[in-house]
Amino acid sequence: MKKEKSKIINISPLWIVLGILLLIYSVSLFVPIVWGFLTSFKGKLEFVRNKFGLPEEWMFSNYSTVLKYFFIPLDAAHGLRKVYIGEMLINSIFYAVGSALLQALVQFVTAYAAARFNFKIGKIIYTIVILGMIIPIVGSEPSALAIADALNLRDKIIGIYVMKSYFLGMYFLVFYETLRAFPKDFAEAAYIDGAGNFTVMIKIMAPLSATTYFTIALLLFVQFWNDYTTPMLYMPNVPTLAYGLYYFVDLSRINEVNSQPMRLAACIMMVIPTLALFLAFHNKLLSNVTIGGVKE
């Protein structure tokens, strides 16, 4: 028997250089996280003389100190009260999860209408999205705050849901192209069986787009989880963890937390929920959207 010749894979020098650069870039993303995690266990004086080495004495008490001072004082109706990390966590979950799911849903429905039906308003919607991405909008925050006050949407989670339920943005284009890629046979077969437009969208197009929807909702969740400006402006009495972290970092006047390791410990605590979410659903994020066909 003749031995099978092994296949020789020719790799150009350009691909080797690009691979090395990609590897260096990937490592550079993890180095700050590892450094921040190790530094969060150092003391204030140790950080000054040992910024990049391993902790000489692991200060696990940094995290208990963070929990003690991680709060936001609020002027309540019956006096001053403090909002601690537990309440902020609940507010963050309601804000990030609800806003992500609703915004992804609105973008999906709008993209479905623009991509699957041939009418002029669909082209107008697509044009509005493109213009909204390329035209800079500066100074709109005061008017948005005035509208929120006029509609009594301040300091309400439901008000944030209303504000975040818009179809503008890059993810609309992702839904738009995904829905356009599906063959028309899917919808036509359902129409023949008597299904309406709403049934086709819910029972056929939505399941086919589930992976895309889940991925976009997860990316939006991370975006809203790290957002502190919106809760600070529109929900000052319903603080989230991101807003709490912003306030905690500003507590330089308190000697107990006036150190870089304390700030990094607070940041690591903020990363834990999103990291756990990624580890739980990384298969969904990394999976490909597959499109099948309809046999005649």
Secondary structure, DSSP 4 states (H G I P E B T S, - for coil): -PPPPPPPPP--HHHHHHHHHHHHHHHHHHHHHHHHHHHTTS-HHHHHH-SSS--SS--THHHHHHHHH-EEEEEETTEEEEEEHHHHHHHHHHHHHHHHHHHHHHHHHHHHHHHHS--HHHHHHHHHHHHHHHS---S-HHHHHHHHHHTT-TT-HHHHHHHH----SHHHHHHHHHHHHS-THHHHHHHHTT--HHHHIIIIIHHHTHHHHHHHHHHHHHHHHT--HHHHHH-TTS--HHHHHHHHHT-TTSGGG-SHHHHHHHHHHHHHHHHHHHHHHHHHHHPPP-------
